Amino acid sequence: MSELIQAVQLQDPGSALVELFELKITSAVSVYFHPGLEEDLSTVSFRDKEDPYTVRDYVALPIEIEGLEKNGEGPSPRPTITIANVLATFSSSLGGLSNDDLVGKTIVRRLTLKKYLVGEIGDASPPVEFPTEKFIIDRVSEETKTAVTFELASSFDLEGVQIPSRTVVGKYCSWFYQGASTGKGGCNWKSDSTIRIGTTEYKAYFTIDDEPIVLESDLVSAAPDPWSNSTTYSPDTLVLHNDLYWRCNYNNLNSEPSYSSLNWTTIRPYTVWSLSGSYTYTNSTPENSSYVEYNDTIWKKASSNTNEEPSNSSRLWVRGDVCGKLLTSCKSRFQFVPDSTSSFASIEKNTSKVLPFGAFPGSEKFR
C-alpha cells in the first residue's frame, strides 16, 4: 500500500489511476470493463485477485461511478454506475440477459496504477492494487437508448446482502413468477396456472391485484343478479354492478361494490383469443380492458389498434395473469378453493396446502 501511495505522489506517467470493473453474471461467468485510459480505448489486462496467474482482459467502455464518498454516520452510501451501450458492447456481453436481470448481481471495483497492469514495468504477482470494493446492483434507476444507470448497494447493506446466496428483501417475493419451469427461480406455480383438486382441474388465473380471472361463459352460466342495496350478501355471492362482476368477500348489507371496498373483489372475465375476435381497450381504466387466454397465458388488451397475436413482443397486449408478489398472491394460487357452485376462486383458502416459503424467509408463521 505504501508503494502505491508513493507512486501516486510522484505523479509520473506510470502512476495514472486505472479503474477496473468486474460484473459477476454467475458464480462462474464474469464480464470485465474499464472506462478507458484518457484517449486510449484499448483493452487492458490485469491479474486476477484470487488467482494471480490468471490474466483478465478489461474491455474499454464509457463507465462512470458516482457517490463513493464514505461517511461514518448515517446509512451506507448508495453509489450509481452509468454504463454506455456504445455499439451494443455492453448488452452483447450479457449473454441474453436484460438490464433488469442484473438486479442482485455483484459488481467489483478494482483500483490500481497504469504501471501495474500486465505488460507494464510494475506488473507483479500478486497484483498491486488498492483495496477492492464490492457492490450489489439494487435497481435500474434510469434506462435510455444509449446508457443504463444502476443504483448500487454496499455488500454490507442488508437490503442487498446475500445469505448465503439469497438477496434479503422486504415484504415482496423475490422469486420469478412461474420461474421453476423456465430455470429462472424457485416459484413452482405451473406455467399454465392449473391446479388439481380431487379429480377436477381448475385454471387459477389472477391479476396483479389478486382479482380472479374467470372464463366468461362460466360467469354467464352463474347468472348473477344485479347488486341491490336492500339485499344482504354472503361470502362468494356473485353480482353484477356497473357492467362488472363482483364477488362478495364478507357478510354485508348496503355495501356497494367498488375497488376501495374490502367487502368486494372484482372478477375479470376472459375469452379464448381469436384473430377475428373483437377486443376492447379502455384508456381511462385499463384494468377494464379485454382479457384473453392464449397459449395457456392470460393477456390484457393494451392498445386500441387492430388485433394481433398476443406475445411479450406485442405492443397490443400485456400479461394479464401477473403475481402481486405478496403472501396474499401466493395464497390465492397455491391455496386455491373453487366456489361451491362455480369455477371462480372462493374467498376461502385451503390452509393445509403449504406455500413455497423460501420466497418469504421467516414468514411461515403467517400461513
N, C-alpha and C positions, 0 to 999 in steps of 0.2 A: 504493500500500500504506500509506503514511504517513497518508493521508486516512482510510482505513478504521480504522486503529488509533486515531487521534484521535477519530473518531466513536464508537467503542466506549467510549473512556474518558469521553466526555461523558455517557454514559448517558441520552441524551434519547430520547423515544418513537420517534423515527425510526431509532434505532440498534439496534433489536431484530434479533438474528441470524436469518437465514432459511436453512434447508437446502432444497436442491432436488436431486431425483434424476432422472436420465435412464437408462432401461433400453433398451439398443440391441437390438431384436429381430433386425433385419438391418442391412446396411450402409446401407439407405435408409429403414428404418422404426424409429422410437423411440417410447416412451411416457414421459410426464412426470408426476411426482408430487411433492408436498411434504407434510410432516407436519401442516400447519395452523399458523396464527398465533394462539396462545393459544386463545380460544374461536371465532375466526373460521375457518370451514372452507370459505371461498370459494376459487375458483380464482384463482391469481396468475399474473402474466405477467413474463417476464424475457427479455432479448435473448439470442439465440444467440451462443455464444462465437466460432464460426468465421465467422458471417455476422451481424454486429450489426444489420443492417436487418431480419432475420427475428425475429419475436417468438414465443416459445414459451409455451404455456399449461400450467401445472402444476396438476393436479387434487389437491385435498386428500384425503389418505388416511392413516390412522394408520400411521406408519412409525417404527421405532426402530433405529438402528445403534449397535452397541457394539463395543468392542475396538479403537478407533482409536489407542490410545497408541503412540507411536513410541519405539523403543529402539535405541540404537546398537550393541548387541550381540545375538547370537543370531539366530534366524530372523526373517523378515518377519512382522509381525502378521497374524493371520487373523481379521479382524472378522466379525461376524454382522449380518445385517439381517433384521428381522422385519417382515412386511407383513401387515396385517389385510385380510381379504377382506370388508369391510363392503358389504352389498347386492350382492355379486359384482362390485364395481367393478374390482378388480384382475384377476380371471380373465376378465372380458369384454373387457379391454384387450389380452389376449394373442393375440387372433385365432385361437383354437382350439388354442394351444399348452398343454401341460401344464406343471406346475412342473418336472418332470424335463427337459423340452425346453429349459429356461432355463440348464441347466448349460453353461458355456462362453461364455455371453453376457456382455456388458460393462455394468457399472453405473458411471455418472459421478456423483460427488457435488460439487455446487457450493454455495458458502457466500458469502452476501452480507448486506447490511443491508436492512431493510424499505424505507428511504427511496430505495434504488437500484432498486427494482422499477419496471417500466413503469407509468406513471401517477402515480408519486410524485415528490417535488420533486427528488430526486437522479438521476432517470433520465438515463442518458448513453450515448453510443455512441463507443467500445466499452463494454460493461457494466463496472461497478466491482464487483469481487469478490475474494475470497481465491483462492489457487491451487487449481485443481480437483484432485480425486483420482479415479483410475480403478481399478476393481477388476474381477476376473473371477469369476463365480459358479462356485465349485468343486464344491459339492454341496448337496443339500437335507438339512439337519441335523434338521429337525423339521417335521411337517405335521399340522395339525389342521383341524377343520371351519371354524374362524374365522380362522386365520392360517397363514402358512408362514414358516419361518426358513431362510435361506440362509447357508452359510459362504462367505466371500469370500477370494480370493487377490489379493495385490498383482500389478499388471501386470508387476512385475519378478521375481516368483516363478516359477521355471522350471516348476513343476507347472501353471501356468496360462497362461504366456506363449504367444502365437501367432506363429509364424514361417513365412511371413508371415501366414497365416490358419488355421493348424492348431494345435490345442492339444497341447502336449507332455504325454505321459502316460508311465506306466511300461511294464510288460510286456504290458498288455492292449490289444487292438484298440480303436480309438476310433470305428470305423465302426458305423453302424446295420445290423444283420443284414438282408440282402436289401434294403438301402435304396435301391440304384440304381433299382429298378423303381418305387419309391414317391416318388422325389425326396428321400429323407432321408439320403443318404450315398453313399459310393463302393463299398460292397460289392455286387459284381455277381453274387453267387450267385443262381441263379434262384429266383423266388418259389415254384415247385413242386418245388424241390430235385432236378430231373432233371439227369443228366449222360450224355452220349452217348459211348460208347467203340466205335469202329468203326461198325457198323450197329445196335448194340444200345443201348437207352436204359435207364438204371437210376434208381431212386429212392434217393438218398443222404441218408437221414434220420439224425440223431444227436441224442442228449441233450446236456445242458449238460456232462456228464462224458465226452463223445465216445464214448458207447456206441452202436453201430449199432442202428437201429430197422428191423426187417425184417418183411415180410408174414408173418403166422403160417403160412399154408398153405405158404410156401416153406421155413420151418423144419421143419414137419412132414414135408414131402417129403424133406428131407435125412436123415430118420430117424437122429438122433443116438443114440449109445449112452449108457447111464448112466456117469458117471465111475467109474473104478476106480483104487485106489491101487497096483495092480500093473501098470498099463499106462504105457508111455512114449508121450507125446503130442507130435506135431509141430505146427508153426505152422499155424493155420487149421482145426485139427480142432475139430469141434463136439461138445459133450457136454451131457447133462442132469444137473443136480445141484441138489438141494433145490428142485425144481419150477421151476428157471430154466435158460435156455440160456446156455452159456458158449463163448467162442472161445479156443482156445489161442494165445498170443502167441509163446511160445518153447519150444524142446525142453525137456521136463521129465518127471520121474518122481516120483511120490508127492507132487506139489504139488496140494493140494486147492483147487478153485475158491473164491474169496472176493473180496469187494470190495477187500481190502487186498493181494491178491496181484498182482504185476506180470505173472505168468505167464498171467493170465486176464482176459478182458473180458466183461462181461455183454452179451448181445444181447436187446433188448427186442422182443417180438412185437407187431404191431398188426393190427387188423382194420378193415374199412371200416365206418364208423359207420352205424347204422340206428336209427330211433326205437324199434323193437321189440327192439333188442338188449339184452343183459344185460351190464353193465359193473361192475367191482369197484373200490372204493376201499379201500386198505389204510392205515388210520390210523397204525399203528406203523411201517410202511415205505412211505411214499407213492410211492417210486420203483418199487415193485412193483405199482402200480395199473394199470388197463387203459389201453392206448394205442389210439387210433383214428385213421383218416385221414378227413378231411372237407374238401372244397374245397381239395385239394392241400396240406393242412397236417396235421401230426400234433398231436393233442390228448391230454392225460393226464387221467384222472378225478381230480377234486379234492374230491369230496364223495360221501357215500353216498346222497344224496337221489335222487329219481326222475330218469329220463333226460330230457334236453332237448338241443336242437341246440347243438353246440359253437360258441362265439364268444368274442371278447375280453370281452364284457359278461356272460358267463355265470359264475355262481359255482360251477358244477358241473365246469368244465373249465379247464385251463390249457394253454398251449403246451407240447407235448412235444418238438418239434424246436427246440432252443434252442442258439445258438452259445455255446461256452465262452469266447470272446474271446481264446484263446491261439493260438500258432502251430500247436500240435497240432490244434486245432479247424479251423483254416484248411486244413491239410494233409489232414485226414480228408475234407474235401469236394472241394477242387479237385484233389487228387492221388489221388482215389478209385480203387481197383483192386478188382474183384469177385473173390471166391474162385473158383478154377477149376472147382468142381463145383456152385456155388450162386450166389445173388444177393447174399449178405451181404458186407459190407466185409472185405477181406483185411487182414492185418497189414501187407502190403506197400504201398508208396506209389509212384506214378509221379512221380518227382522231376524228370522232364523238363518237367512242367507247371509253369509259373511262377505263383506266388501273387501276389495283388494287394498287393505290398509297401508300397504307400502307407499301408496301415493299420498297418504296423510299421516306422517310419522307422529306418534303419540296421541292419535285421536280415536283409538279403538274403544275407549270408554264411552264415546258418543254413539255407539252402534245402535 
